[in-house]
Amino acid sequence: MLTHSPMLLTGARHGRAFEADATYRADGRPKPVVVFVHGFKGFKDWGHFPVLADFFAERGFVFVKLNLSHNGLVVGGTGDLEDLDAFGRNNFSIELDDIGQLIDALCTPGATPVPAAEMELRCLFLVGHSRGGGLVLLKAAEDPRVRAVATWAGIADVDQRWPQALLDEWQRTGVLHVPNARTGQELPLHYQIVEDYLANRPRLDIPHNVRRRLRQPLLLVHGDQDETVPLAAAHALRALRPDAELLLVPGATHMFGGAHPWPAAALPEPARFVAERTAAFFQRQA
């Protein structure tokens, strides 16, 4: 039987509460820890992600997934995007700090409900989907506690290279709206995300950090039919780290067969293939 342990954290800088959870087999033996980071418009319990947690736990990992603090979810809320003001005030620095705070908690005895005896923190792995893939690259580059990292349909740059006319109008109005096709919502992005990137570019520059600072083993996974993050992103990251393992998944789209909600007890086949290969990659680093 698997154990599911919820966690509640509060941002040290922004004071906003955010949730995480750990899934593992409680056998008193130390197990490698995988921290999973969702993407833009995503959340920890989107679609098949809970099934994914069980998959890794059954293969001997402690699998931890979190809601980034400003992803639009509310602790005790509906379980879907509802706090659009928080969503609009999100930025990459906040997200990196959230991941760091979770890692700090996992590495502090008694700070999470997972007993220290269940975790082998010398084998702490990060995996991120889409925008989360970019985040785990940046976090691994700045945190030597991370043993290895994997990206699933990961972005290769946070710089969107918006046209100057759009940036000027965005700065004038203060907000840009992007559609969420799944919910029909118009999601706000406040101009502060641009200001945060410009003010923290050395920390947030994925190409620079992957080329110069990322030392951990790296697995790059991408579907060759990805409709959201072009396949070229995976090749761009591989060019920055020629020793990275590159796994291209034939016929797979951005969510690797998943959808929200996901009623099945099994993973969609492309996601299962990706999970198997990622678990094997992490096991080789343990």
NORJOBEL-V911514 format. One line per field, one symbol per residue. ss: DSSP state (H for helix, E for strand, C for the rest). phi: phi as a letter, one per 20 degrees, with the letter a starting at -180 (. if undefined). A space follows every 10 residues. Layout:
# NORJOBEL-V911514
ss = ???
phi = ???
This chain:
# NORJOBEL-V911514
ss = CCEEEEEEEE CCCCCCEEEE EEEECCCCCC EEEEEEECCC CCCCCCCCHH HHHHHHHHCC EEEEEECCCC CCCCCCCCCC CCCHHHHHCC CHHHHHHHHH HHHHHHCCCC CCCCCHHHEE EEEEEEEEEC HHHHHHHHHH HHCCCEEEEE EECCCCCCCC CCCHHHHHHH HHHCEEEEEE CCCCEEEEEE CHHHHHHHHC HHHHCHHHHH HHCCCCEEEE EEECCCCCCC CHHHHHHHHH CCCCEEEEEC CCCCCCCCCC CCCCCCCCHH HHHHHHHHHH HHHHHC
phi = .edddfcccc gfeemefbdb bccaefcmdf cgdddddfdg meafdfleff ffffgfffdn deddccegfd eoecgmefnc fbefffgfef bffgffffff fffgffedgn ecfeggfedd ffddddccdm gfffffffff fdcfffebbc ddlffdaefe lfgfffffff ffenbcdcfd ffdnfeeecf ggfffffffc ggfdefgfff fddfdfgcdd dbffdfeddg ggffffffff cgefeddedf meefelnebc fcefedffgf ffgfffffgf ffffef
